[in-house]
Amino acid sequence: MSLKWPPVLAALGKKLPPVKGPQSLWFGLSVALVVIGVTLGILNAVRSGSILVAIGGALYTYVAYTRSANRRTIELLIPIGVTLLLFVVSLTLPHAK
């Protein structure tokens, strides 16, 4: 028995265009955003740091997914969902700097 995704989610994975430019540039940019975000979080700028980590993680996931030969929708939805939740949590922090 296979799990059937709703048509919108199934079409999502097939319509994403690959990122233009060298792959190492986009992976490097996403890793740099994550490193800068973690550094800002350590240096007490928690909200800005977590926003950068969320953006870097989403970019890394998108680039890896579009460059992959085996595209499964769940490989895109779970990491993007986690980064979106991190972004929402970073915006709702009560006393973050």
PyRosetta script that sets phi, psi and omega in degrees:
from pyrosetta import init, pose_from_sequence

init()
pose = pose_from_sequence("MSLKWPPVLAALGKKLPPVKGPQSLWFGLSVALVVIGVTLGILNAVRSGSILVAIGGALYTYVAYTRSANRRTIELLIPIGVTLLLFVVSLTLPHAK")
pose.set_psi(1, 122.7)
pose.set_omega(1, -179.8)
pose.set_phi(2, -103.9)
pose.set_psi(2, 149.9)
pose.set_omega(2, -179.8)
pose.set_phi(3, -83.0)
pose.set_psi(3, 127.2)
pose.set_omega(3, 178.8)
pose.set_phi(4, -97.3)
pose.set_psi(4, 121.5)
pose.set_omega(4, 178.0)
pose.set_phi(5, -81.5)
pose.set_psi(5, 152.9)
pose.set_omega(5, 172.4)
pose.set_phi(6, -59.3)
pose.set_psi(6, 149.5)
pose.set_omega(6, -176.1)
pose.set_phi(7, -55.7)
pose.set_psi(7, -33.1)
pose.set_omega(7, -179.5)
pose.set_phi(8, -65.4)
pose.set_psi(8, -44.5)
pose.set_omega(8, -179.6)
pose.set_phi(9, -70.0)
pose.set_psi(9, -35.8)
pose.set_omega(9, 179.0)
pose.set_phi(10, -67.5)
pose.set_psi(10, -36.8)
pose.set_omega(10, -179.7)
pose.set_phi(11, -75.6)
pose.set_psi(11, -22.3)
pose.set_omega(11, -178.1)
pose.set_phi(12, -59.9)
pose.set_psi(12, -45.0)
pose.set_omega(12, -177.4)
pose.set_phi(13, -70.3)
pose.set_psi(13, -23.4)
pose.set_omega(13, -177.0)
pose.set_phi(14, -88.4)
pose.set_psi(14, -19.9)
pose.set_omega(14, -173.5)
pose.set_phi(15, -100.5)
pose.set_psi(15, -2.3)
pose.set_omega(15, -177.9)
pose.set_phi(16, -75.4)
pose.set_psi(16, 123.0)
pose.set_omega(16, 177.9)
pose.set_phi(17, -77.2)
pose.set_psi(17, 149.5)
pose.set_omega(17, 176.8)
pose.set_phi(18, -69.5)
pose.set_psi(18, 153.8)
pose.set_omega(18, 179.8)
pose.set_phi(19, -73.4)
pose.set_psi(19, 133.8)
pose.set_omega(19, 179.6)
pose.set_phi(20, -77.6)
pose.set_psi(20, 149.7)
pose.set_omega(20, 178.0)
pose.set_phi(21, 101.0)
pose.set_psi(21, 173.5)
pose.set_omega(21, -179.2)
pose.set_phi(22, -65.9)
pose.set_psi(22, 139.6)
pose.set_omega(22, -178.2)
pose.set_phi(23, -62.4)
pose.set_psi(23, -39.4)
pose.set_omega(23, -178.0)
pose.set_phi(24, -64.9)
pose.set_psi(24, -30.1)
pose.set_omega(24, 177.6)
pose.set_phi(25, -63.9)
pose.set_psi(25, -47.2)
pose.set_omega(25, -178.0)
pose.set_phi(26, -70.1)
pose.set_psi(26, -39.7)
pose.set_omega(26, 176.1)
pose.set_phi(27, -65.4)
pose.set_psi(27, -40.2)
pose.set_omega(27, 178.2)
pose.set_phi(28, -63.8)
pose.set_psi(28, -41.1)
pose.set_omega(28, 178.2)
pose.set_phi(29, -64.2)
pose.set_psi(29, -42.3)
pose.set_omega(29, -179.4)
pose.set_phi(30, -67.3)
pose.set_psi(30, -40.8)
pose.set_omega(30, 178.0)
pose.set_phi(31, -66.6)
pose.set_psi(31, -38.4)
pose.set_omega(31, 177.6)
pose.set_phi(32, -63.3)
pose.set_psi(32, -40.5)
pose.set_omega(32, 177.6)
pose.set_phi(33, -63.3)
pose.set_psi(33, -40.8)
pose.set_omega(33, 179.0)
pose.set_phi(34, -66.0)
pose.set_psi(34, -43.7)
pose.set_omega(34, -179.8)
pose.set_phi(35, -64.6)
pose.set_psi(35, -43.5)
pose.set_omega(35, 177.8)
pose.set_phi(36, -63.8)
pose.set_psi(36, -39.7)
pose.set_omega(36, 178.6)
pose.set_phi(37, -64.3)
pose.set_psi(37, -43.2)
pose.set_omega(37, 177.8)
pose.set_phi(38, -65.3)
pose.set_psi(38, -40.3)
pose.set_omega(38, 178.2)
pose.set_phi(39, -63.1)
pose.set_psi(39, -43.3)
pose.set_omega(39, 177.3)
pose.set_phi(40, -63.8)
pose.set_psi(40, -38.0)
pose.set_omega(40, 177.2)
pose.set_phi(41, -63.3)
pose.set_psi(41, -39.3)
pose.set_omega(41, 177.5)
pose.set_phi(42, -66.5)
pose.set_psi(42, -35.4)
pose.set_omega(42, -177.7)
pose.set_phi(43, -87.1)
pose.set_psi(43, 17.8)
pose.set_omega(43, 170.9)
pose.set_phi(44, 81.9)
pose.set_psi(44, 15.8)
pose.set_omega(44, 171.7)
pose.set_phi(45, -107.2)
pose.set_psi(45, 71.5)
pose.set_omega(45, -168.7)
pose.set_phi(46, -66.0)
pose.set_psi(46, -45.3)
pose.set_omega(46, -177.2)
pose.set_phi(47, -64.0)
pose.set_psi(47, -48.9)
pose.set_omega(47, 179.1)
pose.set_phi(48, -62.9)
pose.set_psi(48, -40.3)
pose.set_omega(48, 179.6)
pose.set_phi(49, -63.5)
pose.set_psi(49, -44.1)
pose.set_omega(49, -178.5)
pose.set_phi(50, -71.8)
pose.set_psi(50, -30.2)
pose.set_omega(50, 174.7)
pose.set_phi(51, -65.5)
pose.set_psi(51, -43.3)
pose.set_omega(51, 177.9)
pose.set_phi(52, -65.6)
pose.set_psi(52, -37.4)
pose.set_omega(52, 176.9)
pose.set_phi(53, -64.8)
pose.set_psi(53, -40.8)
pose.set_omega(53, 178.9)
pose.set_phi(54, -64.6)
pose.set_psi(54, -43.5)
pose.set_omega(54, 179.6)
pose.set_phi(55, -66.5)
pose.set_psi(55, -44.4)
pose.set_omega(55, 178.6)
pose.set_phi(56, -63.0)
pose.set_psi(56, -41.5)
pose.set_omega(56, 178.7)
pose.set_phi(57, -66.0)
pose.set_psi(57, -40.6)
pose.set_omega(57, 178.3)
pose.set_phi(58, -66.6)
pose.set_psi(58, -40.7)
pose.set_omega(58, 178.3)
pose.set_phi(59, -64.2)
pose.set_psi(59, -43.3)
pose.set_omega(59, 178.5)
pose.set_phi(60, -61.4)
pose.set_psi(60, -44.5)
pose.set_omega(60, 179.5)
pose.set_phi(61, -62.6)
pose.set_psi(61, -45.3)
pose.set_omega(61, -178.9)
pose.set_phi(62, -62.7)
pose.set_psi(62, -45.9)
pose.set_omega(62, -179.5)
pose.set_phi(63, -64.7)
pose.set_psi(63, -44.8)
pose.set_omega(63, 179.8)
pose.set_phi(64, -64.2)
pose.set_psi(64, -37.7)
pose.set_omega(64, -179.3)
pose.set_phi(65, -69.6)
pose.set_psi(65, -44.6)
pose.set_omega(65, -177.7)
pose.set_phi(66, -70.7)
pose.set_psi(66, -25.7)
pose.set_omega(66, 179.4)
pose.set_phi(67, -88.0)
pose.set_psi(67, -9.4)
pose.set_omega(67, -176.7)
pose.set_phi(68, -75.6)
pose.set_psi(68, 144.2)
pose.set_omega(68, 176.5)
pose.set_phi(69, -80.7)
pose.set_psi(69, -31.4)
pose.set_omega(69, -179.1)
pose.set_phi(70, -105.7)
pose.set_psi(70, 99.3)
pose.set_omega(70, -176.0)
pose.set_phi(71, -101.0)
pose.set_psi(71, 113.3)
pose.set_omega(71, 172.5)
pose.set_phi(72, -113.4)
pose.set_psi(72, 138.1)
pose.set_omega(72, -174.4)
pose.set_phi(73, -60.7)
pose.set_psi(73, -36.5)
pose.set_omega(73, -177.6)
pose.set_phi(74, -65.3)
pose.set_psi(74, -27.6)
pose.set_omega(74, 178.4)
pose.set_phi(75, -70.1)
pose.set_psi(75, -15.9)
pose.set_omega(75, 176.0)
pose.set_phi(76, -99.2)
pose.set_psi(76, -41.9)
pose.set_omega(76, -172.0)
pose.set_phi(77, -69.0)
pose.set_psi(77, -42.5)
pose.set_omega(77, -177.2)
pose.set_phi(78, -67.0)
pose.set_psi(78, -50.5)
pose.set_omega(78, 178.8)
pose.set_phi(79, -64.2)
pose.set_psi(79, -38.1)
pose.set_omega(79, 177.8)
pose.set_phi(80, -66.8)
pose.set_psi(80, -38.2)
pose.set_omega(80, 176.6)
pose.set_phi(81, -62.4)
pose.set_psi(81, -41.3)
pose.set_omega(81, 178.5)
pose.set_phi(82, -64.6)
pose.set_psi(82, -42.8)
pose.set_omega(82, -180.0)
pose.set_phi(83, -68.7)
pose.set_psi(83, -34.7)
pose.set_omega(83, 175.8)
pose.set_phi(84, -66.0)
pose.set_psi(84, -40.5)
pose.set_omega(84, 176.9)
pose.set_phi(85, -64.7)
pose.set_psi(85, -38.9)
pose.set_omega(85, 176.3)
pose.set_phi(86, -62.4)
pose.set_psi(86, -40.4)
pose.set_omega(86, 178.3)
pose.set_phi(87, -63.0)
pose.set_psi(87, -44.9)
pose.set_omega(87, 179.9)
pose.set_phi(88, -65.3)
pose.set_psi(88, -41.8)
pose.set_omega(88, 178.6)
pose.set_phi(89, -63.9)
pose.set_psi(89, -38.2)
pose.set_omega(89, -179.8)
pose.set_phi(90, -66.5)
pose.set_psi(90, -31.6)
pose.set_omega(90, 178.1)
pose.set_phi(91, -76.0)
pose.set_psi(91, -24.1)
pose.set_omega(91, -177.2)
pose.set_phi(92, -97.1)
pose.set_psi(92, 5.6)
pose.set_omega(92, 177.2)
pose.set_phi(93, -63.4)
pose.set_psi(93, 129.2)
pose.set_omega(93, -172.0)
pose.set_phi(94, -69.7)
pose.set_psi(94, -43.2)
pose.set_omega(94, -174.9)
pose.set_phi(95, -127.2)
pose.set_psi(95, 36.1)
pose.set_omega(95, 179.5)
pose.set_phi(96, -76.9)
pose.set_psi(96, 151.4)
pose.set_omega(96, -180.0)
pose.set_phi(97, -98.1)
pose.dump_pdb("model.pdb")
